[in-house]
Amino acid sequence: MVVHESRCGPTPCRPGGWGKPAWALSLARVNGHAIAIALVLGTAAAPAQAGRAASKPDAAPLQGTVSKVTDGDSLWFTPTGQPHIVVRLRDIDAPEICQAWGPEARQALADMVQGKPAVLQTRGRDVHGRVLGALSVDEQDVSLRLVQDGHAWSTRSRWDQGPLVKQERMARALRRGLHAQADAVMPRDFRAAHGSCTPAAAPRARRRAG
């Protein structure tokens, strides 16, 4: 008598499995679950990846010069062959121009960047529509230098004290710049108490500073 071997080999075939052994069907189900889990995880990770992408630079760095300094953390940057753009320096908060040390902070920034070749990396806009950017002159991070020399604070948020808080603490410990004043007020607290500066307020601040 001729005995025909099952297509499933020594493992019994499962009904409805098209001749596939039970272990193969189980493996297929496991693989199916794994694929479904991977799809769910991928979907959940998408918002996080979108958030990381939003923090990336807007485009390639711009080459140009600083044509005007408005205050201790705002300026006009003129890209080569293009109109100027109004820039708010990232990661710092300098005293308001009508606030104590405001004129000194502006002068420090002007001495550092005015009329000099610079590189600007833009990263979005602030609530006033100004371009947010990291500026470097002579390969030096301008924001970092201003905080190190005591002309600005590291920006604060609800969650931390900003990326330059170590430099700020060192400047405070060494009583550099505005930190030599016992009553130095952070710009956000000054704005909360007095509002934004008006054009006529700057001369009064300079007279008080003098």
C-alpha atoms as an extended CHARMM CRD file, in Angstrom:
* protein
*
       210  EXT
         1         1  MET       CA              0.0000000000        0.0000000000        0.0000000000  PROA      1               0.0000000000
         2         2  VAL       CA              1.3140000000        3.4700000000       -0.8720000000  PROA      2               0.0000000000
         3         3  VAL       CA              1.1380000000        5.9880000000        1.9750000000  PROA      3               0.0000000000
         4         4  HSD       CA              0.9560000000        9.6530000000        0.9020000000  PROA      4               0.0000000000
         5         5  GLU       CA              2.6710000000       12.0410000000        3.3280000000  PROA      5               0.0000000000
         6         6  SER       CA              0.6500000000       15.0810000000        4.4340000000  PROA      6               0.0000000000
         7         7  ARG       CA              1.7200000000       18.4650000000        3.1180000000  PROA      7               0.0000000000
         8         8  CYS       CA              1.9650000000       19.5490000000        6.7220000000  PROA      8               0.0000000000
         9         9  GLY       CA              4.6550000000       16.9170000000        7.4260000000  PROA      9               0.0000000000
        10        10  PRO       CA              4.5370000000       15.3330000000       10.8460000000  PROA      10              0.0000000000
        11        11  THR       CA              2.4770000000       18.2730000000       12.2030000000  PROA      11              0.0000000000
        12        12  PRO       CA             -1.2870000000       17.8710000000       11.7830000000  PROA      12              0.0000000000
        13        13  CYS       CA             -3.0120000000       20.2750000000        9.4480000000  PROA      13              0.0000000000
        14        14  ARG       CA             -5.5760000000       22.6860000000       10.8580000000  PROA      14              0.0000000000
        15        15  PRO       CA             -8.9410000000       22.8780000000        9.0770000000  PROA      15              0.0000000000
        16        16  GLY       CA             -9.3290000000       26.0620000000        7.0780000000  PROA      16              0.0000000000
        17        17  GLY       CA             -5.5430000000       26.6210000000        7.1170000000  PROA      17              0.0000000000
        18        18  TRP       CA             -5.0860000000       25.7940000000        3.4400000000  PROA      18              0.0000000000
        19        19  GLY       CA             -2.7670000000       22.9880000000        4.3120000000  PROA      19              0.0000000000
        20        20  LYS       CA             -0.5900000000       25.1420000000        6.6280000000  PROA      20              0.0000000000
        21        21  PRO       CA              0.5660000000       23.6180000000        9.9150000000  PROA      21              0.0000000000
        22        22  ALA       CA             -0.7460000000       25.0290000000       13.1690000000  PROA      22              0.0000000000
        23        23  TRP       CA              2.6370000000       26.5140000000       14.1180000000  PROA      23              0.0000000000
        24        24  ALA       CA              2.7300000000       28.5240000000       10.8780000000  PROA      24              0.0000000000
        25        25  LEU       CA             -0.7050000000       29.9770000000       11.5140000000  PROA      25              0.0000000000
        26        26  SER       CA              0.2690000000       30.9370000000       15.0680000000  PROA      26              0.0000000000
        27        27  LEU       CA              3.4210000000       32.6450000000       13.7870000000  PROA      27              0.0000000000
        28        28  ALA       CA              1.3820000000       34.5830000000       11.2400000000  PROA      28              0.0000000000
        29        29  ARG       CA             -0.9320000000       35.8420000000       13.9730000000  PROA      29              0.0000000000
        30        30  VAL       CA              2.0340000000       36.9390000000       16.1160000000  PROA      30              0.0000000000
        31        31  ASN       CA              3.5720000000       38.7860000000       13.1870000000  PROA      31              0.0000000000
        32        32  GLY       CA              0.2360000000       40.4550000000       12.4810000000  PROA      32              0.0000000000
        33        33  HSD       CA             -0.0010000000       41.7120000000       16.0710000000  PROA      33              0.0000000000
        34        34  ALA       CA              3.5800000000       43.0010000000       15.9000000000  PROA      34              0.0000000000
        35        35  ILE       CA              2.8380000000       44.9540000000       12.7380000000  PROA      35              0.0000000000
        36        36  ALA       CA             -0.2820000000       46.4870000000       14.2880000000  PROA      36              0.0000000000
        37        37  ILE       CA              1.6610000000       47.5520000000       17.3980000000  PROA      37              0.0000000000
        38        38  ALA       CA              4.4020000000       49.0760000000       15.2450000000  PROA      38              0.0000000000
        39        39  LEU       CA              1.8180000000       51.0980000000       13.3210000000  PROA      39              0.0000000000
        40        40  VAL       CA              0.2570000000       52.3910000000       16.5390000000  PROA      40              0.0000000000
        41        41  LEU       CA              3.6480000000       53.3680000000       17.9680000000  PROA      41              0.0000000000
        42        42  GLY       CA              4.6110000000       55.0560000000       14.7300000000  PROA      42              0.0000000000
        43        43  THR       CA              1.4190000000       57.1040000000       14.7870000000  PROA      43              0.0000000000
        44        44  ALA       CA              1.9760000000       58.1050000000       18.4030000000  PROA      44              0.0000000000
        45        45  ALA       CA              5.5490000000       59.1650000000       17.6740000000  PROA      45              0.0000000000
        46        46  ALA       CA              4.5430000000       61.4160000000       14.7880000000  PROA      46              0.0000000000
        47        47  PRO       CA              3.5470000000       64.4330000000       16.9580000000  PROA      47              0.0000000000
        48        48  ALA       CA              6.8340000000       64.2160000000       18.8660000000  PROA      48              0.0000000000
        49        49  GLN       CA              8.7740000000       64.0950000000       15.6280000000  PROA      49              0.0000000000
        50        50  ALA       CA              6.7890000000       67.0800000000       14.3710000000  PROA      50              0.0000000000
        51        51  GLY       CA              7.7000000000       68.9850000000       17.5410000000  PROA      51              0.0000000000
        52        52  ARG       CA             11.3760000000       68.2560000000       17.0620000000  PROA      52              0.0000000000
        53        53  ALA       CA             11.1650000000       69.3640000000       13.4580000000  PROA      53              0.0000000000
        54        54  ALA       CA              9.5790000000       72.6690000000       14.5340000000  PROA      54              0.0000000000
        55        55  SER       CA             12.6150000000       73.4730000000       16.6920000000  PROA      55              0.0000000000
        56        56  LYS       CA             15.0090000000       73.0570000000       13.8090000000  PROA      56              0.0000000000
        57        57  PRO       CA             16.4850000000       76.0840000000       12.0370000000  PROA      57              0.0000000000
        58        58  ASP       CA             14.2530000000       77.6820000000        9.4020000000  PROA      58              0.0000000000
        59        59  ALA       CA             16.8540000000       77.5120000000        6.6300000000  PROA      59              0.0000000000
        60        60  ALA       CA             20.5400000000       77.8060000000        5.8970000000  PROA      60              0.0000000000
        61        61  PRO       CA             22.3750000000       80.5280000000        7.8820000000  PROA      61              0.0000000000
        62        62  LEU       CA             22.3050000000       84.0270000000        6.4040000000  PROA      62              0.0000000000
        63        63  GLN       CA             25.4500000000       86.0360000000        5.7590000000  PROA      63              0.0000000000
        64        64  GLY       CA             25.2260000000       89.7960000000        6.1940000000  PROA      64              0.0000000000
        65        65  THR       CA             25.8900000000       92.7460000000        8.4720000000  PROA      65              0.0000000000
        66        66  VAL       CA             24.1860000000       94.3520000000       11.4510000000  PROA      66              0.0000000000
        67        67  SER       CA             22.9690000000       97.7550000000       10.3060000000  PROA      67              0.0000000000
        68        68  LYS       CA             21.2280000000       98.9630000000       13.4780000000  PROA      68              0.0000000000
        69        69  VAL       CA             20.9470000000       98.0520000000       17.1510000000  PROA      69              0.0000000000
        70        70  THR       CA             17.5760000000       98.8690000000       18.7080000000  PROA      70              0.0000000000
        71        71  ASP       CA             18.1740000000       97.7010000000       22.2730000000  PROA      71              0.0000000000
        72        72  GLY       CA             20.1140000000       95.0620000000       24.1530000000  PROA      72              0.0000000000
        73        73  ASP       CA             18.5330000000       92.1100000000       22.3410000000  PROA      73              0.0000000000
        74        74  SER       CA             17.0210000000       93.5460000000       19.1350000000  PROA      74              0.0000000000
        75        75  LEU       CA             18.6910000000       94.6690000000       15.9180000000  PROA      75              0.0000000000
        76        76  TRP       CA             18.4490000000       95.0480000000       12.1580000000  PROA      76              0.0000000000
        77        77  PHE       CA             20.2880000000       92.4340000000       10.1510000000  PROA      77              0.0000000000
        78        78  THR       CA             20.9210000000       93.0740000000        6.4590000000  PROA      78              0.0000000000
        79        79  PRO       CA             21.5670000000       89.8770000000        4.4640000000  PROA      79              0.0000000000
        80        80  THR       CA             23.9140000000       90.2910000000        1.5350000000  PROA      80              0.0000000000
        81        81  GLY       CA             21.9840000000       91.8190000000       -1.3740000000  PROA      81              0.0000000000
        82        82  GLN       CA             18.6540000000       91.8530000000        0.5010000000  PROA      82              0.0000000000
        83        83  PRO       CA             16.5750000000       94.2870000000        2.5950000000  PROA      83              0.0000000000
        84        84  HSD       CA             17.1620000000       94.3410000000        6.3390000000  PROA      84              0.0000000000
        85        85  ILE       CA             15.1500000000       92.1740000000        8.7080000000  PROA      85              0.0000000000
        86        86  VAL       CA             14.2510000000       92.9710000000       12.3060000000  PROA      86              0.0000000000
        87        87  VAL       CA             15.7750000000       90.3530000000       14.6130000000  PROA      87              0.0000000000
        88        88  ARG       CA             15.1600000000       89.4340000000       18.2230000000  PROA      88              0.0000000000
        89        89  LEU       CA             18.1190000000       87.5180000000       19.6320000000  PROA      89              0.0000000000
        90        90  ARG       CA             17.2370000000       84.0610000000       20.9170000000  PROA      90              0.0000000000
        91        91  ASP       CA             17.8560000000       82.7330000000       24.4170000000  PROA      91              0.0000000000
        92        92  ILE       CA             18.3120000000       86.1130000000       26.1560000000  PROA      92              0.0000000000
        93        93  ASP       CA             16.2880000000       88.9320000000       27.6720000000  PROA      93              0.0000000000
        94        94  ALA       CA             18.1270000000       92.2490000000       27.9680000000  PROA      94              0.0000000000
        95        95  PRO       CA             16.9190000000       95.2130000000       30.0320000000  PROA      95              0.0000000000
        96        96  GLU       CA             14.3370000000       97.4430000000       28.3700000000  PROA      96              0.0000000000
        97        97  ILE       CA             15.8080000000      100.5970000000       26.8850000000  PROA      97              0.0000000000
        98        98  CYS       CA             13.9020000000      102.7160000000       29.4530000000  PROA      98              0.0000000000
        99        99  GLN       CA             14.9980000000      100.4380000000       32.2960000000  PROA      99              0.0000000000
       100       100  ALA       CA             18.1420000000      100.7050000000       34.4120000000  PROA      100             0.0000000000
       101       101  TRP       CA             21.0680000000       99.2800000000       32.4120000000  PROA      101             0.0000000000
       102       102  GLY       CA             19.0100000000       99.3500000000       29.2290000000  PROA      102             0.0000000000
       103       103  PRO       CA             21.2260000000      101.9320000000       27.4510000000  PROA      103             0.0000000000
       104       104  GLU       CA             24.3690000000      100.1320000000       28.6100000000  PROA      104             0.0000000000
       105       105  ALA       CA             23.0780000000       96.8200000000       27.2700000000  PROA      105             0.0000000000
       106       106  ARG       CA             22.3040000000       98.3940000000       23.9070000000  PROA      106             0.0000000000
       107       107  GLN       CA             25.7550000000       99.9810000000       23.7380000000  PROA      107             0.0000000000
       108       108  ALA       CA             27.4100000000       96.6610000000       24.5990000000  PROA      108             0.0000000000
       109       109  LEU       CA             25.5450000000       94.9450000000       21.7660000000  PROA      109             0.0000000000
       110       110  ALA       CA             26.3640000000       97.7770000000       19.3450000000  PROA      110             0.0000000000
       111       111  ASP       CA             30.0670000000       97.6170000000       20.2140000000  PROA      111             0.0000000000
       112       112  MET       CA             30.0020000000       93.9050000000       19.5540000000  PROA      112             0.0000000000
       113       113  VAL       CA             28.1060000000       93.7550000000       16.2520000000  PROA      113             0.0000000000
       114       114  GLN       CA             27.3550000000       97.1590000000       14.6720000000  PROA      114             0.0000000000
       115       115  GLY       CA             28.5130000000       97.2730000000       11.0330000000  PROA      115             0.0000000000
       116       116  LYS       CA             30.3500000000       93.9590000000       11.3160000000  PROA      116             0.0000000000
       117       117  PRO       CA             30.0040000000       90.8550000000        9.1340000000  PROA      117             0.0000000000
       118       118  ALA       CA             27.7240000000       88.4080000000       10.9090000000  PROA      118             0.0000000000
       119       119  VAL       CA             25.9660000000       85.0750000000       10.4870000000  PROA      119             0.0000000000
       120       120  LEU       CA             22.2970000000       84.7110000000       11.4190000000  PROA      120             0.0000000000
       121       121  GLN       CA             20.4850000000       81.4250000000       11.9620000000  PROA      121             0.0000000000
       122       122  THR       CA             16.7530000000       82.1100000000       12.0370000000  PROA      122             0.0000000000
       123       123  ARG       CA             14.3020000000       80.0650000000       14.1120000000  PROA      123             0.0000000000
       124       124  GLY       CA             10.7380000000       81.3280000000       13.7010000000  PROA      124             0.0000000000
       125       125  ARG       CA              9.2220000000       84.5920000000       14.9540000000  PROA      125             0.0000000000
       126       126  ASP       CA              8.2440000000       86.0910000000       18.2770000000  PROA      126             0.0000000000
       127       127  VAL       CA              4.8100000000       87.4020000000       19.2710000000  PROA      127             0.0000000000
       128       128  HSD       CA              5.6650000000       90.8090000000       17.7760000000  PROA      128             0.0000000000
       129       129  GLY       CA              6.5120000000       89.3460000000       14.3820000000  PROA      129             0.0000000000
       130       130  ARG       CA             10.2590000000       89.7980000000       14.7200000000  PROA      130             0.0000000000
       131       131  VAL       CA             12.5370000000       87.0870000000       13.4000000000  PROA      131             0.0000000000
       132       132  LEU       CA             14.0590000000       85.0150000000       16.1950000000  PROA      132             0.0000000000
       133       133  GLY       CA             17.6670000000       84.2180000000       15.5160000000  PROA      133             0.0000000000
       134       134  ALA       CA             21.0400000000       83.1450000000       16.8190000000  PROA      134             0.0000000000
       135       135  LEU       CA             23.6960000000       85.6530000000       15.7470000000  PROA      135             0.0000000000
       136       136  SER       CA             27.4150000000       85.0960000000       15.6040000000  PROA      136             0.0000000000
       137       137  VAL       CA             30.2120000000       87.5580000000       14.8910000000  PROA      137             0.0000000000
       138       138  ASP       CA             33.8080000000       86.4090000000       14.4870000000  PROA      138             0.0000000000
       139       139  GLU       CA             32.5140000000       82.8830000000       15.2120000000  PROA      139             0.0000000000
       140       140  GLN       CA             31.3080000000       84.0270000000       18.6430000000  PROA      140             0.0000000000
       141       141  ASP       CA             27.7650000000       83.4820000000       19.8980000000  PROA      141             0.0000000000
       142       142  VAL       CA             26.4780000000       86.9960000000       20.5870000000  PROA      142             0.0000000000
       143       143  SER       CA             23.7060000000       85.9740000000       22.9930000000  PROA      143             0.0000000000
       144       144  LEU       CA             26.0810000000       83.9000000000       25.0900000000  PROA      144             0.0000000000
       145       145  ARG       CA             28.5990000000       86.7420000000       25.2600000000  PROA      145             0.0000000000
       146       146  LEU       CA             25.9770000000       89.2520000000       26.3780000000  PROA      146             0.0000000000
       147       147  VAL       CA             24.8970000000       87.0070000000       29.2440000000  PROA      147             0.0000000000
       148       148  GLN       CA             28.4940000000       86.2320000000       30.2120000000  PROA      148             0.0000000000
       149       149  ASP       CA             29.3020000000       89.9420000000       30.4240000000  PROA      149             0.0000000000
       150       150  GLY       CA             26.2170000000       90.7400000000       32.4810000000  PROA      150             0.0000000000
       151       151  HSD       CA             24.2160000000       92.6410000000       29.8610000000  PROA      151             0.0000000000
       152       152  ALA       CA             21.2800000000       90.2110000000       29.6500000000  PROA      152             0.0000000000
       153       153  TRP       CA             19.5180000000       87.3830000000       31.4330000000  PROA      153             0.0000000000
       154       154  SER       CA             18.9540000000       83.8820000000       30.1550000000  PROA      154             0.0000000000
       155       155  THR       CA             15.3670000000       83.5740000000       28.9350000000  PROA      155             0.0000000000
       156       156  ARG       CA             12.9040000000       82.0070000000       31.3640000000  PROA      156             0.0000000000
       157       157  SER       CA              9.9950000000       79.7040000000       30.6950000000  PROA      157             0.0000000000
       158       158  ARG       CA              7.4360000000       77.9430000000       32.8290000000  PROA      158             0.0000000000
       159       159  TRP       CA              9.6620000000       74.8750000000       32.9770000000  PROA      159             0.0000000000
       160       160  ASP       CA             13.2590000000       76.0680000000       33.2810000000  PROA      160             0.0000000000
       161       161  GLN       CA             15.6100000000       79.0330000000       33.5260000000  PROA      161             0.0000000000
       162       162  GLY       CA             16.7780000000       78.9480000000       29.9450000000  PROA      162             0.0000000000
       163       163  PRO       CA             19.7890000000       77.6330000000       28.0270000000  PROA      163             0.0000000000
       164       164  LEU       CA             22.2600000000       80.2390000000       29.3290000000  PROA      164             0.0000000000
       165       165  VAL       CA             21.4810000000       80.0480000000       33.0260000000  PROA      165             0.0000000000
       166       166  LYS       CA             24.9940000000       78.8050000000       33.8900000000  PROA      166             0.0000000000
       167       167  GLN       CA             26.5620000000       81.8450000000       32.2410000000  PROA      167             0.0000000000
       168       168  GLU       CA             24.0560000000       84.0890000000       34.0200000000  PROA      168             0.0000000000
       169       169  ARG       CA             24.9000000000       82.6150000000       37.4160000000  PROA      169             0.0000000000
       170       170  MET       CA             28.6050000000       83.1350000000       36.8100000000  PROA      170             0.0000000000
       171       171  ALA       CA             28.0480000000       86.7650000000       35.7840000000  PROA      171             0.0000000000
       172       172  ARG       CA             25.9400000000       87.3090000000       38.9000000000  PROA      172             0.0000000000
       173       173  ALA       CA             28.5700000000       85.7410000000       41.1480000000  PROA      173             0.0000000000
       174       174  LEU       CA             31.2470000000       88.0030000000       39.6260000000  PROA      174             0.0000000000
       175       175  ARG       CA             28.9150000000       91.0330000000       39.7410000000  PROA      175             0.0000000000
       176       176  ARG       CA             29.4020000000       91.7740000000       36.0780000000  PROA      176             0.0000000000
       177       177  GLY       CA             27.4110000000       94.4650000000       34.3090000000  PROA      177             0.0000000000
       178       178  LEU       CA             23.8580000000       94.8380000000       35.5410000000  PROA      178             0.0000000000
       179       179  HSD       CA             24.4850000000       92.3220000000       38.3250000000  PROA      179             0.0000000000
       180       180  ALA       CA             26.6070000000       94.9230000000       40.0960000000  PROA      180             0.0000000000
       181       181  GLN       CA             23.2980000000       96.6250000000       40.9410000000  PROA      181             0.0000000000
       182       182  ALA       CA             21.6750000000       95.3270000000       44.0890000000  PROA      182             0.0000000000
       183       183  ASP       CA             18.1970000000       96.0790000000       42.7640000000  PROA      183             0.0000000000
       184       184  ALA       CA             18.5220000000       94.7240000000       39.2010000000  PROA      184             0.0000000000
       185       185  VAL       CA             15.0640000000       93.8340000000       37.8560000000  PROA      185             0.0000000000
       186       186  MET       CA             14.4590000000       91.2190000000       35.2260000000  PROA      186             0.0000000000
       187       187  PRO       CA             12.9120000000       92.7040000000       32.0490000000  PROA      187             0.0000000000
       188       188  ARG       CA              9.7700000000       90.5510000000       32.2530000000  PROA      188             0.0000000000
       189       189  ASP       CA              9.1190000000       91.8590000000       35.7870000000  PROA      189             0.0000000000
       190       190  PHE       CA              9.7880000000       95.4230000000       34.6540000000  PROA      190             0.0000000000
       191       191  ARG       CA              7.3470000000       95.0370000000       31.7490000000  PROA      191             0.0000000000
       192       192  ALA       CA              4.7250000000       93.5510000000       34.0610000000  PROA      192             0.0000000000
       193       193  ALA       CA              5.0100000000       96.5540000000       36.3710000000  PROA      193             0.0000000000
       194       194  HSD       CA              5.5270000000       99.3860000000       33.8860000000  PROA      194             0.0000000000
       195       195  GLY       CA              4.5730000000       98.0890000000       30.4400000000  PROA      195             0.0000000000
       196       196  SER       CA              6.7030000000       98.4460000000       27.3310000000  PROA      196             0.0000000000
       197       197  CYS       CA              8.9820000000      101.4140000000       26.8160000000  PROA      197             0.0000000000
       198       198  THR       CA              7.8530000000      104.4180000000       24.8100000000  PROA      198             0.0000000000
       199       199  PRO       CA             10.2610000000      106.3580000000       22.5540000000  PROA      199             0.0000000000
       200       200  ALA       CA             10.2680000000      109.2570000000       25.0110000000  PROA      200             0.0000000000
       201       201  ALA       CA             11.2230000000      106.9940000000       27.9180000000  PROA      201             0.0000000000
       202       202  ALA       CA             14.7320000000      106.1940000000       26.7120000000  PROA      202             0.0000000000
       203       203  PRO       CA             16.2070000000      109.6900000000       27.3110000000  PROA      203             0.0000000000
       204       204  ARG       CA             14.7940000000      109.6720000000       30.8560000000  PROA      204             0.0000000000
       205       205  ALA       CA             16.4380000000      106.3060000000       31.4930000000  PROA      205             0.0000000000
       206       206  ARG       CA             19.7760000000      107.6360000000       30.2510000000  PROA      206             0.0000000000
       207       207  ARG       CA             19.5020000000      110.6720000000       32.5350000000  PROA      207             0.0000000000
       208       208  ARG       CA             18.7070000000      108.4510000000       35.5170000000  PROA      208             0.0000000000
       209       209  ALA       CA             21.6260000000      106.1820000000       34.6460000000  PROA      209             0.0000000000
       210       210  GLY       CA             23.9130000000      109.1730000000       34.4860000000  PROA      210             0.0000000000
